[in-house]
Amino acid sequence: MKELIIAFGLFLFIEGILYALFPSKMKNMLLRLNEIDEKQLRIGGFLFALIGFVIIWYIKR
């Protein structure tokens, strides 16, 4: 459970740094999300989740 909380904190830290350093680029990126098909977003999300799972599994084994 401790690792999950650390991972969530790291996620928030990275996300916050991106918005603090590049606010206009982040706004543009979010606007472009409307142009991407939902199927592509779903596939991309699944791939990132799978890559994250493999990384965690590799580190924890």
Backbone torsions as a table, in degrees:
resi	resn	phi	psi	omega
1	MET	NA	-36.3	-180.0
2	LYS	-61.1	-40.6	179.8
3	GLU	-64.8	-36.7	178.8
4	LEU	-64.2	-41.9	178.7
5	ILE	-66.3	-40.6	177.1
6	ILE	-63.3	-43.4	179.6
7	ALA	-62.7	-41.2	178.9
8	PHE	-65.6	-41.7	176.4
9	GLY	-61.7	-40.5	178.0
10	LEU	-65.3	-40.4	176.5
11	PHE	-59.1	-47.9	-179.8
12	LEU	-64.6	-37.9	178.5
13	PHE	-62.4	-49.4	-178.5
14	ILE	-64.1	-43.8	179.3
15	GLU	-61.8	-43.6	179.8
16	GLY	-64.9	-41.1	178.7
17	ILE	-61.9	-42.8	179.7
18	LEU	-60.9	-44.4	179.3
19	TYR	-69.0	-33.3	-179.8
20	ALA	-72.4	-39.1	-176.4
21	LEU	-85.4	-34.2	-174.4
22	PHE	-131.6	61.3	-175.0
23	PRO	-62.9	-41.8	-177.7
24	SER	-70.5	-37.1	178.3
25	LYS	-67.5	-36.3	178.3
26	MET	-67.6	-38.5	177.2
27	LYS	-63.4	-43.7	178.3
28	ASN	-62.3	-40.9	179.7
29	MET	-63.3	-41.7	179.6
30	LEU	-66.3	-35.2	177.1
31	LEU	-67.0	-34.5	179.3
32	ARG	-69.7	-21.4	178.3
33	LEU	-60.4	-30.1	178.5
34	ASN	-64.9	-24.6	-177.7
35	GLU	-84.1	-14.2	-176.4
36	ILE	-88.5	136.7	179.2
37	ASP	-63.6	144.1	-179.3
38	GLU	-59.8	-35.7	179.6
39	LYS	-63.1	-41.3	178.1
40	GLN	-65.3	-40.6	177.3
41	LEU	-62.9	-41.7	-179.3
42	ARG	-64.2	-44.7	179.2
43	ILE	-64.2	-44.0	178.3
44	GLY	-61.8	-43.4	177.9
45	GLY	-62.3	-42.2	178.5
46	PHE	-63.8	-42.1	179.5
47	LEU	-63.5	-44.1	178.3
48	PHE	-63.7	-40.4	177.4
49	ALA	-62.9	-41.7	179.4
50	LEU	-65.0	-44.1	177.8
51	ILE	-61.9	-43.8	177.4
52	GLY	-60.8	-42.1	178.4
53	PHE	-62.7	-43.8	179.9
54	VAL	-63.1	-41.6	178.6
55	ILE	-62.1	-47.4	179.6
56	ILE	-62.4	-45.5	179.6
57	TRP	-59.8	-42.8	-178.7
58	TYR	-64.6	-42.1	-179.3
59	ILE	-69.1	-39.8	-174.5
60	LYS	-81.0	-15.6	-175.9
61	ARG	-76.7	NA	NA
